[in-house]
């Protein structure tokens, strides 16, 4: 009888020990290391859903020379905020990202050239976007043959811009809304033009009368200022490190390609050029090729 009691006690102790190790092993596995010392990795976002911007922050006990994050098949550069021990970066969850758990892999080197690595996990939830039906000029739904080559060339030009990740960071501090009007058409809406389904709305539209000044939401370099078939008078600003602002349907622009612009500098005026139903500003944001909501960026880094 005594032996049986002792045996049962031993079994309970073994079971408790097993539960204890099951709980703590993932925590130990999740520790970030840099040269044997522990790093602190954290992230914050408006929400973890398709179209959202995520701020990734890393605190290292030792100075790092470089650091980058790989997530969703893209390499997102991080930048040093102080003396090489505090790093920050922006990660984009693309509009078409499926729900699930995604690993952020961190890699870099310390000042001695020794490789360091770590990781974080994002649990992306599903998001249902509404559908909108619009009636527009038929030439934008079924473009005539003579403009097909132009449309293809413009699409390739814009794609090449968004595929470029500048090594320099131009943006600093807070972002601001480019026009005073409120948003009138949200990011991610599924569009139906003249009864035909089209790609989702990859930006946010803002109310504005024709001629309303449009300002740069943050500092950057103008990499495109041209009239495009679908978006009309268009300006693209490279904010650095793969972050871009795309302004469409402008009545006019007041900058040229290659210009350096500062936060709140006027870059053009609201209009109704291209594929539109009336005057407004279309603002798209691209982050290392991912399509993200400008309002998500503003919620994290805006005034």
C-alpha positions in Angstrom: 0.0 0.0 0.0 2.8 2.4 0.9 4.6 1.5 -2.2 1.5 2.2 -4.2 1.1 5.7 -2.6 4.7 6.5 -3.3 4.4 5.3 -6.9 1.3 7.5 -7.4 3.2 10.5 -5.9 6.1 9.9 -8.2 3.8 9.7 -11.2 2.1 13.1 -10.2 5.5 14.7 -9.9 6.6 13.4 -13.3 3.3 14.6 -14.9 3.8 18.1 -13.3 7.3 18.2 -14.5 6.2 17.3 -18.1 3.6 20.1 -18.1 6.2 22.5 -16.8 8.6 21.8 -19.6 5.8 21.9 -22.2 5.0 25.4 -21.1 8.5 26.9 -20.8 10.2 25.3 -23.9 8.4 27.6 -26.4 9.3 30.6 -24.3 13.0 29.7 -24.2 12.9 28.9 -28.0 11.4 32.4 -28.6 14.3 34.2 -26.9 16.2 36.5 -29.3 20.0 36.2 -29.2 22.8 38.5 -30.3 26.3 37.1 -29.6 24.9 35.0 -26.8 23.1 38.0 -25.2 19.4 38.4 -25.1 17.6 40.8 -27.5 14.1 42.2 -27.0 11.9 42.1 -30.1 8.4 43.6 -30.1 5.8 44.8 -32.7 2.8 47.0 -32.7 0.0 47.7 -35.2 -3.5 49.1 -35.6 -4.5 45.5 -36.2 -2.9 42.4 -37.7 -4.9 42.1 -40.8 -4.4 42.4 -44.6 -3.4 45.9 -45.6 -1.9 46.9 -42.2 1.5 48.4 -41.4 3.4 46.9 -38.5 6.2 48.7 -36.5 8.9 46.3 -35.5 11.2 47.4 -32.7 14.4 45.6 -31.5 16.6 46.4 -28.5 20.0 44.8 -28.5 22.4 44.5 -25.5 25.3 45.1 -27.9 25.9 47.4 -30.9 24.7 46.0 -34.3 26.1 47.1 -37.7 23.0 46.1 -39.7 19.7 44.4 -39.2 16.8 43.4 -41.5 13.6 41.5 -41.3 12.3 39.0 -43.7 8.5 38.4 -43.7 5.8 37.5 -46.2 8.5 36.8 -48.8 10.0 40.3 -48.6 13.1 41.8 -47.0 12.2 44.9 -44.9 15.2 47.1 -43.9 15.4 48.2 -40.3 17.2 51.4 -39.3 19.3 52.4 -36.2 17.5 54.9 -34.0 20.4 55.6 -31.6 23.8 54.0 -31.2 23.3 50.7 -32.9 21.4 49.1 -30.0 17.8 50.3 -30.8 16.4 49.4 -34.2 13.1 50.0 -35.9 11.4 49.1 -39.2 8.1 49.0 -41.0 6.6 45.8 -42.2 3.6 45.6 -44.6 0.9 42.9 -44.6 -0.2 42.9 -48.2 -3.9 43.2 -49.2 -4.1 39.6 -50.3 -2.4 38.0 -47.3 -4.2 34.9 -46.0 -5.0 34.4 -42.3 -2.4 32.5 -40.4 0.8 32.7 -38.3 3.8 34.3 -40.1 7.3 34.3 -38.9 9.5 37.4 -39.1 13.1 36.4 -39.4 15.7 38.9 -38.2 19.2 38.8 -39.5 22.2 41.1 -39.3 25.7 41.5 -37.9 27.4 43.0 -34.9 30.3 45.5 -35.2 32.7 42.6 -35.4 31.0 41.0 -38.3 29.5 38.2 -36.4 26.1 37.1 -37.8 23.1 37.4 -35.4 19.6 36.2 -35.9 16.2 36.1 -34.2 12.5 35.9 -35.0 9.1 37.2 -34.1 5.6 35.9 -35.1 2.6 37.7 -36.5 -0.9 36.1 -36.2 -2.7 37.6 -39.1 -6.5 37.6 -38.9 -9.0 37.6 -41.8 -10.6 40.8 -43.1 -13.6 41.1 -45.3 -13.5 44.1 -47.6 -16.7 45.6 -49.0 -17.6 45.9 -52.7 -18.4 49.0 -54.7 -20.1 49.4 -58.1 -19.2 52.4 -60.2 -20.2 53.7 -63.6 -17.3 55.2 -65.6 -16.2 56.1 -69.1 -16.2 52.9 -71.1 -12.7 53.6 -72.4 -11.3 52.9 -69.0 -13.2 49.5 -68.8 -12.4 48.4 -72.3 -9.4 50.5 -73.4 -9.1 50.9 -77.2 -6.2 49.0 -79.0 -4.2 52.1 -79.7 -3.6 52.7 -75.9 -2.7 49.2 -74.9 1.0 49.6 -75.4 0.9 52.8 -73.3 -1.0 51.1 -70.5 1.5 48.3 -70.4 4.6 50.6 -70.4 3.1 52.7 -67.6 2.3 49.6 -65.5 5.9 48.3 -65.9 7.4 51.7 -65.0 5.4 52.0 -61.8 6.1 48.3 -60.9 9.9 49.0 -61.4 9.6 51.9 -59.0 7.8 50.0 -56.3 10.3 47.1 -56.7 13.2 49.5 -55.8 14.1 49.7 -52.1 16.2 52.8 -51.5 19.0 52.3 -49.0 18.5 55.9 -47.6 15.6 56.8 -45.3 14.1 60.2 -46.2 11.1 60.2 -43.9 11.4 61.3 -40.3 9.0 61.9 -37.5 5.2 62.0 -38.0 3.2 61.6 -41.3 0.4 64.0 -42.1 -2.8 63.8 -44.2 -2.0 65.2 -47.7 -5.4 67.1 -48.0 -7.8 68.4 -45.3 -10.8 66.4 -46.6 -12.0 63.2 -45.0 -11.6 59.7 -46.5 -14.5 58.9 -48.8 -13.6 55.5 -50.2 -11.7 52.9 -48.2 -8.7 50.8 -48.9 -9.3 47.2 -50.2 -12.8 47.7 -51.6 -13.5 45.3 -54.4 -14.4 47.3 -57.5 -17.0 46.6 -60.2 -16.8 49.1 -63.1 -19.8 49.1 -65.5 -20.7 45.7 -64.2 -17.2 44.1 -64.7 -15.1 43.1 -61.6 -11.8 44.7 -61.3 -8.8 44.6 -58.9 -9.4 45.8 -55.4 -8.9 49.5 -54.4 -5.3 49.6 -53.3 -5.4 53.0 -51.8 -7.7 55.5 -49.9 -9.6 58.3 -51.6 -10.0 61.7 -49.9 -12.6 64.3 -50.4 -11.4 67.5 -52.0 -12.6 70.2 -54.4 -10.7 70.6 -57.7 -7.7 72.8 -57.1 -7.2 71.9 -53.4 -3.5 71.8 -52.6 -1.9 68.4 -52.0 1.1 68.3 -49.6 3.8 65.7 -49.1 2.9 63.5 -46.0 6.6 63.3 -45.2 9.9 64.0 -46.7 11.1 62.2 -49.8 12.3 62.2 -53.4 9.9 62.6 -56.4 10.5 59.5 -58.6 7.5 60.1 -60.9 5.5 63.1 -62.1 3.6 62.3 -65.2 0.2 61.7 -66.7 -0.9 58.1 -66.6 -3.8 56.5 -68.4 -5.7 55.3 -65.4 -4.6 57.6 -62.6 -4.3 60.8 -64.6 -1.8 63.3 -63.4 0.3 61.3 -60.9 3.1 61.9 -58.5 5.1 59.2 -56.7 7.3 60.1 -53.7 10.0 57.8 -52.4 10.2 58.2 -48.7 13.1 55.7 -48.5 13.6 52.1 -47.3 10.9 50.9 -49.7 8.1 53.3 -48.6 6.3 55.1 -51.3 3.3 57.6 -51.6 1.3 57.5 -54.8 -1.0 60.4 -55.6 -3.5 60.1 -58.5 -6.1 62.1 -60.4 -4.5 65.4 -59.8 -5.5 68.5 -61.8 -1.8 69.6 -61.8 1.5 68.8 -60.1 4.1 71.3 -59.0 7.1 69.1 -58.7 9.4 67.3 -61.1 11.1 63.9 -61.0 14.3 64.1 -59.0 13.0 66.9 -56.7 13.6 66.5 -52.9 10.4 67.4 -51.0 9.9 68.2 -47.3 7.0 67.4 -45.1 3.9 69.5 -45.9 5.4 70.9 -49.2 2.8 71.4 -51.9 3.3 68.8 -54.7 0.1 69.4 -56.7 -3.7 70.0 -56.7 -6.7 67.8 -56.4 -8.4 67.0 -59.7 -10.5 64.5 -61.7 -8.0 63.2 -64.3 -7.9 59.6 -65.4 -10.4 56.9 -64.2 -12.7 58.9 -61.8 -16.3 59.8 -61.2 -15.4 63.2 -59.7 -12.7 65.3 -58.1 -10.8 63.7 -55.2 -7.3 62.6 -54.2 -6.3 58.9 -54.5 -3.4 58.1 -52.1 -1.8 54.7 -52.2 1.1 53.6 -50.0 3.5 50.8 -51.0 5.9 49.3 -48.5 8.6 47.0 -50.0 6.1 46.0 -52.7 3.2 45.4 -50.3 -0.1 47.2 -50.6 -1.0 48.9 -47.3 -3.7 51.3 -46.1 -2.5 54.9 -45.8 -4.8 55.2 -42.7 -2.9 52.4 -41.1 0.4 54.3 -41.6 -1.2 57.5 -40.2 -2.6 55.6 -37.2 0.9 54.5 -36.2 3.0 57.5 -37.3 0.6 60.3 -38.0 -0.2 63.5 -36.1 
